[in-house]
Amino acid sequence: MGQAISKKYTKPVSLKQVQITDQFWNYYIDLVRDVVVPYQWDAINDRIEGAERSGAVSNFKIAAGLEKGDFYGYVFQDTDVAKWLEAVAYLLVTKRDEALEQVADEMIAIIGKAQEPSGYLNTYFTIKEPGKKWTNLTECHELYSAGHMIEAGVAYYKATGKRNLLDIVCRIADDIAVVFGDGPEQIAGYDGHQEIELALVKLYETTGNRKYLDISRYFIDKRGQQPNFLEAEADARGRTTHWSNNIIDIEPEYYQAHVPVREQQAAVGHAVRVVYMLAGMADVARETGDESLIEACRRLWDNIASKQMYITGGIGSMANGEAFSFDYDLPNDTVYSETCASIGLIFFAHRMLQLEPDSRYADVMERALYNTVLAGMSRDGRHFFYVNPLEVTPDVCDGRNKNYNHVKPVRQEWFGCACCPPNIARLLASLGEYVYSTSGDTIYAHLYIGGEAELSLNGTKIKLEQHSTLPWEGAARFELTLEQPAAFALALRIPDWASQASVLINGEVYSFADTIVNGYARIDRVWTSGDLVELVLEMPILRVRSHPLVKQNAGKVALQRGPLVYCVEEADNGAELQQLLLPQDAELQASFEHNLIGGIQVIKAEGLKLSFEQWGNQLYRTNAEAGLESASLSFIPYYAWANRGKGEMAVWVKERI
């Protein structure tokens, strides 16, 4: 049913071909299976006492005529169900679970009953405002919600072979193709929140129906054209807004609709929308060979990764609009850095690797995955961060200062707008898709995560078994099993955090200095069954400093070891973290503590702490002298913070030269 990707591009190794057996990552995948997905099912069914109400499942039952009641929640509440189903689908790929599949099938049957004869599916408009469908694309997320359901339908079909949800989403897409376009009775526009673009490409790849690719490309090409669709739509409905009784004032930059996508020079506006748009652009570029789209993707990638990304792989520095602000504006305490934005950045990076295997994309994918995404969920799988700050003082987040209302010092049980928890679940459940890709006669290893992969290159079946010691140590070993000797290349990413790298093949040193291509050590040879490749990456503790234009980090340093960014927490270092100083010549020592937060590597150093004795009640003094006290500093991985109660946290620490 699918379409073959051009040999010019790389193809991800599918989830069905990869079995993760990694000690570090299996904890989180098992957590998603055993705790997160059941917990989220309870949450969207409103069964968790003390958590914010969801209404997501009951909305579908009401729309299906199975229950009486009113719509509850946000206009895009349906997406919580869609993302839950998508996560379930990925779990069913790696381990069949008849009971879970039955629950999903029952939910899908309800969704089918809620779908209107035309194919339209959106419980808000079916229940609450049936006469206003497609009249407020700027704010009401109809296509965004459809996109998430389409992704779920594709994933569930691939996992189970069942067409129940796939047929539903094909009808959704068919209806969209009728409603949108340049015809006299069609809407010549696009959604305010991108998502449908990448979803339609997935549907095209699964069904082979070119119509779905064409409508995806239509939405991308239409965005930012003049006259501006969002402005015209607002005028047509009298400038009313869904969210209040105010008159809406359209800011095209917020929606990435200020200029056509091929002309955009920097990432602006809502961060999640930007990276979802870019993921869709990369998909369409890959399927059509559109070089102008590829160039736009490269340009916006460079802007994000070199000027607007946090050290943790977080993006979107402003709470106002959950948005990008301007180059090098990266505040640590008022940061937004939504979990979904980093997940979207991973989606974008994954697609850029398909367009052109370059380690800079995989480096960022790894950075966002190990830091912001993992930080978004607690070790118990029942508490979540929507916002991921790099500096927290709990007393500041108590509600008195509105600039910090979005920052939480502890993870929450659930959210009224609960996009992040199911997004984490679906990403971790599908993690196997991000490890490898293939192109022609080359296998690319992007992430060092232990497991087995069943591959096929030019008709040769290859089993690749990876053993990895990341993130605590820098070693990855690959064992190959082949039916017969075969010539192909194994390309191993050399991460940006590795100070040195060495490769051994069957115990003998392999010199790859002349074979590094775009950050990948390419090993091209005739392989035989039993061949063993060992990659050794030196993982020094790195002192990281910001670009001089990042004013918030002037005179500060952060620590990183391997893919992990570190932070100081009050639980180890006491309060008033802003008084700590890390001397430039301080010895940094890493040690593994098995009983701390599930087992983590801690970095320790002898530092200093500023001391002002007998300050008194004066706000400012001219005769104050700062003293320096010795202080033993302890740094933990950023992803592990806030698992020991409420307290201060900081990634960036003052540096003493």
N, C-alpha and C positions, 0 to 999 in steps of 0.2 A: 504493500500500500504506500510505502514511503518513497521519497525521492532521493536519489544519490547526490551527495554533496560533491561539488567539483573537486577533482584531484588537486587543484591549486590550494585548497584549504585543508586544515586538519579536522579530524572527526573525533569527538569525545568517545571514550570507551563507555558503553552503556552500563547502567546499574546492574543489569542482569549478568554482566560479564565480570563483575568485581565483588569479591567478598572481603570485607574489612575484618581483620583479626588483630587489630592494634590495641595494645593494652591501654594506652591513653584515650584513644578515641572511642573504643568500644564501651567505655563507661558511659559516655554521653549518648551514644546510639542506643544502648540498652536502656538508659534513662528515658529517652524519648519513647521507646517502645513500652516500657513497663510502667512509667510514671506520667510523663508529659502528655502523651496522647490520651490516656484515660482521664487524666486531670482536666485537660482541655475539653474533652467530651462532656464531663460533668459541668464545666464552666459555661459552655454554650447552651447547656440544658438548664442552667440556673440551679444547680444542686450544691454549690459551694457556699456554705454559711459565712457571711462576712465579706465575701467578694462582691465586686460591682456586678449588677445584673447585666446579662448579655442579651437575652431575647432572641438570639440568632436562630435556634431551632424552632422555637414557638412561632416565629414569623413565617417560616415555611409551612408549618402546620395550619396556620390561619389562612395563608394564601392558597393552600391546597383544599380548604374547606373542611379540614379535619378537626379544627378547634375554632371557638369563638374568641374574639378579642381584638385589640388594637395593635398596630405595629409598635415595636419598642426598639430604641437604639438609634444609631447613626444611619444615615441614608445608605451607607455601604456595609451594613451589618451582615449581609449575605456572605461577604468574603471570609468571615471567620469560619463558616461551615465549609466553604470551598477549600481553604488552605488546610483545614483539618483533614478533609478527604484526600487531598494531595499527599499529605504526610502519611496517611494510612496506606495509600497506594505504594509509596516507596518502601514502607516497612513490609508490605506483602510480597514485594519483589525478592527481598533477601530472606524472608521467613514466612511461610504460609501460616495463617491464623484464621481458622474457619469461623470462630466466634466473632473476631474483629471484622472479618469480611461480611458476615451476616448483618452486623450493626450498620456497616457502610452501605450495604445493599438496601437495607430498610430506609436509611436516610435518602438514598438516591431515588427510591420509589416516591418518597414524599416530595422531593424536588421535582420529579416528573409530573406529579399532580398539580404542583404550583405553577408549572409553565403554561403560558397562554397559548391558544391555538396558533397564533402567528409565529411562535417560537420565542417571543419575548419572555424574559425571566428576570424579575426584580421585585422582591416582596414589598419593598417600600411603596413603589408606585402601584402595584396590584392592590394593596390593602388601603393605602392612605390617599394617594393622589392619582387615580387612574387616568384623569384627563390631562395630566401634565408630563406624560412621558416624552423624553427627548427635547424638553423645552429649556432645560438648564444643565447643559453638558459641562458648563464651566465649573459648577460646584457639586453636582449630584452623583457623579461617579458611576453612571450607568454602564458605560463601556469598560471602566476599570473593574467593576464587579463582574461583568460578563467575562472579562479576561481571566480573572482568577478561577471562575467556574470552568472555563475552557481548559486551563492548565490542569485542573483536577480531573476533567474528563479524559484528557490525553493520558495522564499518568495512570489512571485507574484502568483504562483499556490496556495499556502496555503491561501492567502488573498482573491482570486477571484474565485478559482476553475477552472480557465482557463488554458489550456495546451499550449497556443500559445508560451510563452517563455520557459516553461518547456521542450517542444519538441525540441526547438532549442538547449537548453543546454544539453539535453540527446545526441543529435547528436554530439555536441562538445566533450562530455565525451567519446562517442563511438569511435570517431576518435582518441582521445588521447590514448585509450586502444589499438588501432591498432598500433599506431606510437611508443609507449614506451613499453619496456620490454627487456627480454634477448634473444629473438629470433634472427635469422640471419639477418633479414631485419628491425629490430627494433632498437630504440635508447635506450641504457642502461644508462639513465641519469635522470636528474631532473632539475628543474628551479633554476635560481640564486636567485629569490625572492619567498619565500614560500607564499602560499595562496591556491593553488590548493588542498592541502592536506585536509584542513578543509572543503573546498567546496564540495569535492567529498564525504566526509562522510555525509554531509547534503543531497546530492543527493541520496545516498544509503538509508538513513533513510526514504526519501520521496517515493522512487520508489520500494525499496526492492531488487534492482538489486545488488547482491553481487560483481559483477565485479567492481563497483565503489569504494567499500571499499577496494578491493584487490589492485587496482592501487594506491589508496592513501597510503596504507601500503608499496607498492613497492617504491614509491618516498621517504618515510621516511627511509626505510631500506637501500636504495641505497646511500643516502647522506653520504659523508665522507668515503665511502669505497675506497680502493686502488686497482688498480691505480685510481688516482683522475680524475673523469669525466670532471670537468671544465678545468683542465690542458690539457687533451686529446682533448677536443673540441676546445680550443684555438689553439693548434698545428695544428689541421685539417684545420682551416681557416687562417693559416699563422699568427696567433697572432694579427690580425687586431681587432680594437675595434669599436663599434658602435658610440661612442661619439666623436671621433676625429681621426686624421690620425696617432696617436701614436700606438705603439705596447703595447698590454695589458700585464700587469704583474699580474698574478692571486695571490691573497692573500686568501687562503682557509678559514682562520678564519673569514674574512669579510662575507662570505656566509655560515658560520656554517658548512663548508664542510671539516674541518681539520681532524676530526676523526668521526667515526660513532656516531650517536646521543646518543646512550646508553652509550657511553664512555665520553661524554662531561662533564666537571667538573664545568665550569663557563660560564656565558653568555658573548659571545664575538661577535664583528662585528656589523653589521647594526641592530639597536634595533628593528625596526618594523619586520624585517625578523625573528629575534629570537622569539618574542612572537607569531607571526603567526605560526611559526613552532611548538612551544610548544602547541598552541591551537590544531593544527592538531594531534600532538602526543597524547595529552590527549583524543581526540576524538577516535582515533584508539585504544588506550588502553582500553577505556570504552567499545567499541564494540567487542573487541577480548579478553579482560581479560589479556592482556599482562603485567605482573607484572614488567618486566624489563623496559618497557616504562614508567610505572607509577613511578618507582623509579627514572628514569632519570628526569621526570617532577618535582618530589619533590626536587631533588638535585639542579636543575637549578632555580626553584622557590626560594629556600632558598638563593641562591647566589644573585639573583636580589633583593629580598625584604630586606635582611639583610646587603648587602654590596654595592649595585649599584643603589638604588632608592632614589630619592629626597623626601623631606618631603611632597611635593605636589602630590606624585604619579607619577611624571615624571621619565622617564628613557631614557638613551642614552645621555651621558654627552659631547660627542665630536661632534663638527661641521664637522670635517673631517670624512666623511663616515657616518654621522648621527648615530654614533655608541657608544657602550659601550667602556670604556677605560680600567680601572683596578679597583680593589676593593678600595673603599673609595675615589676615585677621583670624587668629586662632586663640580666642580666650579659653582658659581652662576651667573657670568656675561657672560661667554663665553659658557654656557650650551646650548645644543641643545633641548633636551626634546620635541621631536616632538609630536604634538597632537595625531597623528596616533599611536605613540608608546604607549601612555597611554590607548588609546582605545584598542589596541592589548593586553595590560596587563589586561584590564577588561575582554576581551574574554578568556584569559588564566585562570584568577581567576574564572570566571563563570564555566569553564569546570573542574577545580580542585574541585570546590564545588560539582560537580556531581560525581567525583571519591571518594571524602571523605569530608563530611560536616565538615569543620573546620573554626572557625571564623577568623583565620589569613588570609584566602583567601578573605572572605567577607570584612574584615577591609580594605584591600588594594583596593579591588574593589570600595568600598565607597570613599576612600581617592582620588583615581584617578578621580572618577566621579565628586565629588563636587569641586575639585580644578583644575587640569589641563584641563579636558575636558570642564568644564564650562568656564574656562578662555580662551579657544580657540575661543570663539565666543562673539561678542559684544552684548549688550542689544538690539540693533536694528536688529540683525540677518543678517546684511549685511556686516560685517567686521570680519576678522578671523586672528588668530595667527597660523602660521605653527610651530614656535619656541616659547617655553614658559620659558623665563628667570626668575631667582629669584632675579635678581638685574639689574637695568637699569639706565644708565646715557645717556640721549639722544644725547649729543654732541659726545659721543664716537661711536655712531652707525651711524654717518653721511657719512661713506664710506671711510674715510681717513685711518682708521685702519682696515685692511682686516680681522683681527681676530674676528671682531665684525660685519662683513657684514650680517651675518645671523640673527642677533638680531634686532628686530624692536620695537621701543618705542610705536607704535600705530598699531592697527590691519589693515590689508590690505583688499581691496575690493575683490580681487580674485588673483589667482596665475596661472602661466603657468603650473606648476606642482601642480594641485589643489586636491591632495588626501585628505587633512584634512577636508575642509568644508563638502563634501558629507559624509565623515566618521562620523562627528559629527551628521549630520542629521539622518543617518540610526541608530545610537546608541540611540539617544534621542527618535526617533519614535518607537523604539522597547524596551523602558525602562521597560515596564511591564514584560518582560521575565526574568528580573534579580531579581525580588523581592522575589519569593518563589520557592521552589522545594519540591518534595515529595519522600518518600522512604518507601515502605511497609505501616506501620501504622503511619507514622510521617510526619507532615508538618513543613518545615523549613522556618522561616522568616529571610531572609538575609538582606534586606534593609527596613528601616522604611519610607515608602512612602505611603501616603493615597490613598485608592481606594478599589475596590471590586474585589474579586476573587471567581470564581466558581470552586470548586474542587470535586474530587471523590476519596475516599479511600475505598478500599475493597467493592465497590458497594454502599457505602453511599455518597450521594451528600451533600456537605458542602458549604455554602456561608460564606466567611470570609470578613468582612468589617473592614478596618483599617483606623483609624484617627491618623495622626501624626503631631506633632508640630515642627519636625526637619526642617531645621537645627538650628533654633533659640532657641528652648527649647527641653528638653529631655523627651518627653512623647509620647507613642504610645498606642492606645486603639484598641482592637480587639473585635468585636461583631460577634458571631456565630449564624448561622441559619441552622438548620438541620431538615430533614423530620421526624427523629426519633432519640432517644438517641443512641450514638455510642461511643465506646472506641477507642481512638487514642491519639497520642502525638502531642502537639504543641511545637516546639523548637524555642525559641527566642534567637537571637544573643545578647550577652552582648559585646558591642563594647569596643575596647581597650582604648578609650578616656573617658569612664565612670568610675568615681571614686567610685560610689556606684550604685547599682541597686536594685529595689524592684518590686515585682509583687503582684497584687491584683486580686483575682478571685471573681467576684460578690461582690466586696467591702471588701472582707476579705483577710488579708495578707497571701500569699502563700510562704512557705519556700522552696527555690530551691537550697540551698547550697550543698546538697548532690546529686542533679540531674543534675549538669552542666557536659556536655559531649562535649569536644573539643570547649569550648567557647559558647555553646548554653545551655540555661536554658530549660531543658526538662520537660514539664508539661504533665504527663500521667494520664488520668482519663477518666471517662465516661462523655461525654459532652451532654448537652441538648440545644435545641433551646433557644436563648436569653442569653446564658452565655456571660459574659463580662470579658475580661482579660485586665488589665491595667499594662503597663510596664513604670516605672519611672526611668529615667537615670539621675544621677547627672552630670551636664556639667560645671565643674569649668574651669576657664581660665588656661590653662596649659602652663608652661614655658618649652619649648622643647630644649634640647641640643644635639649636634651631638656626634657620636662616636669620641674618641680622635684622631683617624687616619684620620678623615676628616679635613685636615689642613685648608681648606678654612673657616671653621666655628669656629675655635679656639677662645675662648673668646667671642662668640656670642650666642644669644638666639633667638628663634622664639616663637611666640604665636599661640596657637591653642585652639579653643573652639568647642566642639562637633566634627563633621567631617571637620570643616572649619579651614584651615590654614590662618593666617593673615599676612598683610604686611603694611609697611609705604609707603605713597605716597607723592610726593612733593606738591600736591594740598592741603594737610592738614598740612604738617610739614615743608614746605619751602625746599630750595635746600640744597645740601651738606648733604645728609642723612648719609653719612659715619661718620659725626661728632656727631651723636646722641648716647646717652648712656641710657640704661634702668637699673636703680638701682635694685639690687637683691631684696630689700625690698620694692620696689614701689608697692603701691596698684593699682590693675588692676580692672577697672570697665567697665562693658558692658552695653550699652544702645541702644535701637532701634531707628533709625532715618528714619522715614517713607518717607521723601522727598529726600533721598540721594540714587542715583543709584538704583532706583526701590524699595527702602526700604531694609536697611541692618542693622545688628547689628555692632556697632562700639565699639572698646575697647580703653579706654583712661587711661593714666597714667601720673604722673608727673615725668619727666625725666630730663636729662641734655644734654647740647650741648657744645662740645669743642670749645674754642675760642682762636685764636691767633691774638692778636692786633698788628697792625703796623709791619707786617712781612717784608714788603719791597720787593725788587726784587731778593733777594738771594734764590737760589734753596734749599740750606741746611744751617742750622744755628746751632751753638753749644750753643747759649745762649737764645734760645727761651723757653718761659714758657707758658704752656697751662693754660688757665683759664676755669672755668666751669660756664656756665649760666643755669639758670632754663629754662626748655622747656616743654611745654605741648605736649605730644606725642599722636597721634591718629592713630590707626590701623584699617584697613578695611579688609574684606575677600579678599583673593588673587584673587578669580575668578572675582572680581569686578574691578580690577585695569585697568587703561587705558580706562576708560569710560568718563573721564573728560578732554581729551586733552593730549598733550605730556608733560611728566614730569618724574622725577626720581622715582624709586621704589626699595624697598628692603624687602626681607622676614626676613633675619637675621640681627639683630641689636646688636651692642656692648653691653656687659653687665658689669655693674659696681658692683663689689663685695663689 
